[in-house]
Amino acid sequence: MKLNLRNRILLPTLTLTFAITALLSLVSFSMSRKALNDSFNSQLRQICESSLQQVESWVEGQRLNVTHWASQPHIVEALDNSAEGSAAAKVADEQFADAYKAYGFFDSILLIDPQGNTVSASDMSSVGTLNVVDRAYFKEAMSGKVVISEVLKNKATGHPIVVVASPVKNGEKIRGLLVATLNLEWFSANIVDKIQVL
């Protein structure tokens, strides 16, 4: 088949135009995909950094709560082995139970004596039965430091937790510890799960 002059010029021109258009489309698609991936990765990085800051801020707020509670006079008195100490322990039990219900993110709140025994708690079944002397945070906090643990697994509930332990002092003497366990499942369900990546 013989092609006339017009078709001899038109056919290669159309083929060349189609090839250039296809190449430009491929390059454009590739560049757009890279830009979208970069944008997604940047947004994800920002969300992770923001979430980490929220977790740190939340834990720091609870550290301040625990430190404040540990300095209250009735908490110090609850560690006394006396009638006044028993009355103060009952007040502490109520305070801890109220905080447990009101906040919703504590697994437990405990007042611990120097031997590691639970003297007062948000859950009364822990009083006299739970001993934490073997826990690393107990030893560190009994040296006078406020301790925020690594993520641990709560032995009773199985929840991932962070333990905040503050020394309870009478003057400079350490009388015991106030320990609060923060339920990280609560934080995940109420903060992290609500984050949306667009």
C-alpha positions as CSV (number, residue, x, y, z in Angstrom):
1,M,0.0,0.0,0.0
2,K,1.3,3.3,-1.0
3,L,1.0,6.3,1.3
4,N,0.4,9.7,-0.1
5,L,2.5,12.6,1.0
6,R,0.1,13.7,3.6
7,N,-0.1,10.3,5.2
8,R,3.7,9.9,5.1
9,I,4.0,13.1,7.1
10,L,0.9,12.7,9.3
11,L,1.5,9.1,10.5
12,P,5.1,9.6,11.9
13,T,4.0,13.0,13.4
14,L,1.0,11.4,15.2
15,T,3.2,8.5,16.3
16,L,5.8,10.9,17.6
17,T,3.1,13.0,19.3
18,F,1.6,10.0,21.0
19,A,5.0,8.7,22.2
20,I,5.9,12.1,23.7
21,T,2.4,12.4,25.3
22,A,2.8,8.9,26.8
23,L,6.3,9.7,28.1
24,L,5.2,13.0,29.6
25,S,2.2,11.3,31.3
26,L,4.5,8.6,32.7
27,V,6.9,11.2,34.0
28,S,4.1,13.3,35.4
29,F,2.5,10.2,37.1
30,S,5.9,9.3,38.7
31,M,6.5,12.8,40.0
32,S,3.0,13.1,41.4
33,R,3.3,9.7,43.1
34,K,6.6,10.8,44.7
35,A,5.1,14.1,45.8
36,L,2.1,12.3,47.4
37,N,4.4,9.8,49.1
38,D,6.5,12.6,50.5
39,S,3.5,14.5,51.6
40,F,2.0,11.4,53.3
41,N,5.3,10.6,55.0
42,S,5.7,14.1,56.2
43,Q,2.2,14.2,57.6
44,L,2.7,10.8,59.3
45,R,5.9,12.0,60.9
46,Q,4.2,15.1,62.2
47,I,1.3,13.0,63.6
48,C,3.8,10.7,65.3
49,E,5.8,13.6,66.8
50,S,2.5,15.2,68.0
51,S,1.3,11.9,69.5
52,L,4.6,11.4,71.3
53,Q,4.4,14.9,72.7
54,Q,0.8,14.2,73.9
55,V,1.9,11.0,75.6
56,E,4.8,12.8,77.3
57,S,2.6,15.7,78.4
58,W,-0.1,13.3,79.7
59,V,2.4,11.3,81.7
60,E,4.1,14.4,83.0
61,G,0.7,15.7,84.2
62,Q,0.1,12.5,86.1
63,R,3.6,12.7,87.6
64,L,2.6,16.1,88.9
65,N,-0.7,14.7,90.3
66,V,1.1,11.8,92.0
67,T,3.8,14.1,93.5
68,H,1.1,16.4,94.8
69,W,-0.9,13.6,96.3
70,A,2.2,12.2,97.9
71,S,2.8,15.5,99.7
72,Q,-0.7,15.7,101.3
73,P,-0.6,15.4,105.1
74,H,-3.3,12.7,105.4
75,I,-1.2,10.6,102.9
76,V,1.8,10.9,105.1
77,E,-0.3,10.1,108.2
78,A,-1.8,7.1,106.5
79,L,1.6,5.4,106.8
80,D,1.6,5.7,110.6
81,N,0.8,2.5,112.5
82,S,-1.7,4.2,114.7
83,A,-5.5,4.9,115.0
84,E,-4.9,8.3,113.3
85,G,-3.0,6.4,110.6
86,S,-5.9,4.0,110.0
87,A,-8.3,6.9,109.8
88,A,-6.1,8.7,107.3
89,A,-5.8,5.5,105.3
90,K,-9.6,5.3,105.0
91,V,-9.6,8.9,103.7
92,A,-6.8,8.0,101.2
93,D,-8.8,5.0,100.1
94,E,-11.8,7.2,99.3
95,Q,-9.6,9.8,97.5
96,F,-7.9,7.1,95.4
97,A,-11.2,5.4,94.6
98,D,-12.7,8.8,93.6
99,A,-9.7,9.6,91.4
100,Y,-9.8,6.1,89.8
101,K,-13.5,6.6,88.8
102,A,-13.2,10.3,87.8
103,Y,-10.1,10.0,85.6
104,G,-10.7,6.6,84.1
105,F,-7.1,6.1,83.0
106,F,-5.6,4.7,86.3
107,D,-5.3,1.0,86.6
108,S,-4.6,1.5,90.3
109,I,-3.5,4.0,92.8
110,L,-1.6,2.6,95.8
111,L,0.0,3.9,99.0
112,I,3.0,1.6,99.8
113,D,4.9,1.3,103.1
114,P,8.7,1.0,103.2
115,Q,8.4,-2.8,103.2
116,G,6.5,-2.7,99.9
117,N,3.1,-3.5,101.4
118,T,-0.1,-1.8,100.2
119,V,-1.5,0.3,102.9
120,S,-4.2,2.1,101.0
121,A,-5.5,1.7,97.4
122,S,-8.2,2.6,94.9
123,D,-9.1,-1.1,94.9
124,M,-9.5,-2.4,98.5
125,S,-8.6,-6.0,97.5
126,S,-4.9,-4.8,97.1
127,V,-4.7,-3.6,100.7
128,G,-2.6,-6.0,102.7
129,T,-2.3,-8.5,99.8
130,L,-0.2,-6.7,97.2
131,N,3.6,-6.3,97.8
132,V,5.8,-4.4,95.3
133,V,9.1,-4.7,97.0
134,D,10.5,-6.7,94.1
135,R,9.6,-4.1,91.5
136,A,12.4,-1.9,90.1
137,Y,10.4,1.3,90.5
138,F,10.0,0.6,94.2
139,K,13.7,0.5,94.9
140,E,14.4,3.6,92.8
141,A,11.6,5.6,94.3
142,M,12.5,4.6,97.8
143,S,15.9,6.3,97.1
144,G,14.0,9.6,96.9
145,K,13.4,9.9,93.1
146,V,10.0,10.3,91.4
147,V,10.0,7.4,88.9
148,I,8.2,7.0,85.6
149,S,8.7,3.4,84.5
150,E,9.1,2.0,81.0
151,V,5.9,0.4,79.5
152,L,5.0,-2.7,81.6
153,K,2.3,-5.3,81.5
154,N,-0.1,-5.1,84.5
155,K,0.1,-8.6,86.1
156,A,-3.5,-8.4,87.2
157,T,-5.3,-6.9,84.1
158,G,-2.8,-7.6,81.3
159,H,-3.1,-3.9,80.3
160,P,0.0,-2.1,79.1
161,I,0.8,0.4,81.8
162,V,3.3,3.1,82.9
163,V,4.0,3.3,86.6
164,V,4.5,6.7,88.3
165,A,5.9,6.3,91.8
166,S,6.6,9.2,94.1
167,P,8.2,9.1,97.6
168,V,6.0,10.1,100.5
169,K,8.2,12.1,102.8
170,N,7.8,13.4,106.3
171,G,10.5,16.2,106.3
172,E,13.5,14.5,104.6
173,K,12.5,10.9,105.8
174,I,10.9,8.7,103.2
175,R,7.9,7.1,104.7
176,G,6.7,5.1,101.7
177,L,5.5,5.6,98.1
178,L,2.5,6.7,96.3
179,V,2.2,4.7,93.1
180,A,-0.2,5.2,90.2
181,T,-0.4,2.9,87.2
182,L,-1.5,4.6,84.0
183,N,-3.5,2.4,81.6
184,L,-2.1,3.0,78.1
185,E,-5.1,1.3,76.5
186,W,-7.2,4.2,77.8
187,F,-4.8,6.7,76.2
188,S,-4.8,4.7,72.9
189,A,-8.6,4.5,72.8
190,N,-9.2,8.1,73.8
191,I,-6.4,9.9,72.0
192,V,-4.4,7.9,69.5
193,D,-7.4,6.1,67.9
194,K,-9.0,9.5,67.1
195,I,-6.0,10.6,65.0
196,Q,-6.8,10.6,61.3
197,V,-4.3,10.6,58.5
198,L,-5.7,12.5,55.5
